[in-house]
Amino acid sequence: GKPLVVHVLEQARKAKSLDAIVVAADHPRIDDLKRKDFIAIANFSEADAIQPDFVAKFAAAMAHGAPLQKFLCQAMQLPF
């Protein structure tokens, strides 16, 4: 099968609100890094945060990350 990092990248690419996906695949301690964290980022400015519709926009951005979160939970045999 594919390496775990490939599965993670495939799922992360489905998240429409991510600004960037960063993978340190050539890091000398990549095996240790793979066991650490997977982070998805959606950038919001201070101006965004004070808008009346910010909570809805934030919730929508977080919902776009659900496929990645679901995959990670399934990979760890955790409920989603």
Secondary structure, DSSP 8 states (H G I E B T S, - for coil): ---HHHHHHHHHHH-TT-S-----TT-TTHHHHHTS---------HHHHTSTTHHHHHHHHHHHTHHHHHHHHHHTT---
